[in-house]
Amino acid sequence: MKILVLRGGALGDLILILPLLREIRNNYPEAAIELSGIFPQARLAMPEFVDRVERLDACELSPLFVAAQMPRIVQARLKAFDLAISLLSDPDKAIARNLAVAGVKRVISRTCQFRPGVHAVWQLAEVLGELGLTLRDPVPRLSVGANVEVSSRLGFHLGSGSARKNWPINCWIELTGRLDDFFDDFLLIGGEADHELVRKFCARSRVRSLRTLLDANLSGLAEALSGCRLFIGHDTGVTHLAAAVGTPTVALFGATDPDVWAPLGDHVRVVRSPDGLMESIGVTDVVTEVCGYAAQRWGVSKVA
């Protein structure tokens, strides 16, 4: 049996379907599973969840998204699939129709918008119902190297895909200062869009030991996150990745709904703005969550 899963979006969007992919893998252990997604994040699903990954944005696949004649070579490749599960935005079911026309024997498509109050993992996994399956474990989990050594390090990420999701840099300066005696060192993570934030933080930070990890590839980032004792971040793919590799995570949420988009797991704590504005999250609120987790997991009763 050959199964094709189609999923677009950024890093966090990929991590949200890992429980769904795991359920498919467990129920079809002999199937050849392929993920058509966005690189580089799609590669994270292989080999644990899928056997092959291909680019969803490849030029030859563009007719899949419009009413156009598909190249014969693409039709021949799609025709080989027994089942296609589309997790793409497809309100008029055009993509689902094109997959069926190309010869995919069975097509299951998620066409509705995300609903409030129900976590995205559960909503995405609703497609399993058409296969007679249910999601048994909603927590995304991603394996990393077996020999990663966890140190007393706080990892944190200042940026996100939107400025309205970012906690003010003054708050980050105060937070790390108050936690300086609790962690041996700090790992500041940044992507291509975060260089200016990183520069400003480093110019003002007074923590004793600060390292930066900029523009790392995803495998290197996953390994670095798994070596942290705790991670703090915004509603971003990096925060989802930290939680997925098992790192205790504090996620800061403002305008977006954590009931739908927060990382899942007993090792995750969410600090939610009372009014949707990130600046309304107090530093003490975050320190309190760190204290609570420290007392629960490490027997430490007090953080500055």
N, C-alpha and C positions, 0 to 999 in steps of 0.2 A: 504494500500500500504506500502511496506517495501523498503527503499532506503539505499544502502550501499555506503559510500564514503571512498576511500582509499587514504591516504596521508602520506608519510614518511617525513624525514627531522627533523631539529631542531626547536627550539621555533619560530624563525622568519618565517620558512616555514609554520608552523601551522597558525600563525596570518595572513599570506597573503591569506588564503582561507576563512577567516571569512566572507568577503562580499559574496562570492559564497555560503557558507552555509546559510547565512541569506536569500539570494534570493530563495534558495530551500525551506527553512522553510516557507517563506511567500507565495510561490506558491503551496506548498503541506502541508497545515496546519494540515491535518488529518493523514499524513503519519508518520510512525515510522522510524526515521532516525538514522542510526548507523554510527559512524566514526571508521575506523580501522586505527590507527596511532601509533606514538611513545610516550611512557609514559616518564615523567609525563605530557608533554605539551598537549597531546591529551585531557586530562581531562578538560582543560580550555574551551573546546567547549560545555561542558555539565553543565547545562541543557538548556542554552540559545539557542544554535544552533542545538544540536542533543540530542536524547533521551538516547543513549547508546554509550559507547566507549569500544573498545577492542584493544588488543595489536597486531599491525601489525607484530611484530617480534616474535610472539608465535611460538613454535616449530612445532605445528601441521599445521601451515600455510605455512611452508617452501616449500611444493610441488607446491604451487601457483606460485612460481618464477622460476620453472624449468619444464622440460618435465617429470613429474613423476606422478604416480598414487596417487590421493588424498585420504586420509582416508575417509571412508564412513560417519563418524560422521561430518567431515568438509563439505563434499559434501551435506549432508542433511541440514546443517545450511545455506550454500550458496544458495541452491535451493529455500529457502524460500523468497529470495529477488526478487522483481519485477524489480529493477533497481540497477545497480552498476555503479558508476562514479569513474574511476581510474585516479588519478592524480600522479601516479608513473612513474618513468622513464621506458619506455617500447617500445624502438625503433622497436623491431621486433614483437610487439603485442602479446608476449607469455603470459603475465599475462591476457590480455583481452581474449585470446582464452581459457585459463584455467578457467576463471570465467564463460564463456559461456558453456564450457564442464561440469562444475560442476552443471549447471542447472539454473544460473541466467537468468531471462527472457530477459532482455535487458542490454547490456553493452556499456557504452560510455567511451572512453579512450583518454587521451591526450598523444600523442606520440612524438611530435616535441620538439626540444630544444628551450630554451628561445631566443628570438630575441632581438637585440639591439634596443633601442629607444622607446620601448613600455613597460609600467610598467607591472611587473609580475602579479599584481592583475588582470589586464585586460586580459593578456594572459591565465591565469588559468581559468578565467571565460568564455573563448571561448567555453567550453564544454556546456554551457547553450544554445547555439544556436541550438544544436541538440534536445533540448527540446522545442524549440520555445520561449525561454526566453532571456531577456537581463539584464545585470547588471545595476541596477538603481543607486546604491550608492557604489562607490569603496573604501570608507574609512573604514578600519577595526575598529570596536568599540567593546570594551569588558566591561561589567558591573562589578563594584566592589561594596563593601558595601555602602549603602546609607548614612551612617553617617561618612564618612571619612572627617576629617577636614584638609583643605588646609592651610599650614603655609608658611611663607617666608623662604623656604628651597630650596636650589639647590641640586638636585640629580645628580650624575655623575658616570660613569663607565669607568674605566681605560683600561679594557681588551677587548678581542674579541676572535674569534676562530682562528685568524692568526695574527702573530706579524706585518705583513705588513699593517694591518688595524689599528694599534694602533698609536695614537698621542704620541710623546715623552713625558716622564714624566716631563721633565723640563718645557714643555709648560703647562701642567696641574698645576704645582706649580705656575707658573706666572699667569695663568688665575684665579685660585681661590684666589690668593692674590689680584688681581685687583678687584675682585668681593666681597671681604670680607665685605665691608661697605654696600653693596647692599642687601645681604641676611643675615638673622639672624643666620642661621647655614647651614652646608653642610652635605649631606648624601653620603658617599662613598660606592658604591655597588660593590661587588666582588663575583665571583664564585670560584669553586675549583681550576681552573687554574690561578686565579688572586692573590693568597695570597702573592707572592713575590712582585708584583707590589704594592699591598696595603701596605705592610710593608715598602717599599722604600718611598712611598708617605707620609705615616704617620710620618716617621723619619725626613722628610724635611719640611713638611707643617707648616706654621705659621698662619693659619686662626684661628680666635678666638674660633669657635665652630665646631668641626668635630666629626661626628658619623660614624660608619661603620656598614654595613649590609652584612654579609658574609654567603654564602651557604644557603640562605633563600629558603623555598619552594615557588612555583610559586604563590600561593594565597597570601602568606605574602608579596612577592615581589610586586605583582600587587597593593596591598593595600598601601604599602610604597610609591610606585611611584605615585599613585594617590593623595597622600598627599603633594607632592612637588609642589612648585610654578613653577619650571622650571627643565627640565632634559637635560643634555648634554652627548652624547655618540657617539660611533663609529657605523659602519655598523654591528649591532649585534641584536640578538633576544631581548635583554633587551631594546634596543632603540625602537624596534618595539612595545614591550609591553608597554613602557611608553607612546608612542603615542596612542596606542589602548585604554588605560584607560583614555585618554583625557588630559594628562599632556602636557603643552606646551614643545616642544622638539626641540633642535638644534642637528642635526645629522652631523657628520664629515665624509666625504667620500674622499678616495684616489684612490686606485687601482680599486675598484668596481664602477659600473655605477649607480649613483643615479636615473637616468631616469628610470631604471628598478627596483632598489632595495630599494630606500629610502622610509621611512614611508610616508603615504599620509595624507592629511588634512590641513586645513587652519592654524592649530596650530603648524605646523611643518615648520622649516626653515633648509635648507641644506647649509653647508659650504663645498665647493668642492675644492680639491687641484688643482692647475693650471697644474700640471705635473704628477699627479697620485701618488705622494709621500706624505705620511702623514706629514713629517717634513716640507713640503712646505706650510702647512696651518699656517698662522701667528696668534699669540694670538690676535692681534688687529682685525683680521678678525672675530674671534669668538665673541669678545667683541662687535663689531659693530652689529652683529646679535642679541645679547642679548639686546643691546640698542634699536634696532629697534623694537623688540617685546615688550620691556618694555614701550616704548613710545606709541605703538599702543594699548596695552591691559591694561596697568596700569597707564598711564599718567605720567610715570617717564621719564624725558627728558635726563638724563645723568647718565652714569655709569663710574666709574673710569677707 
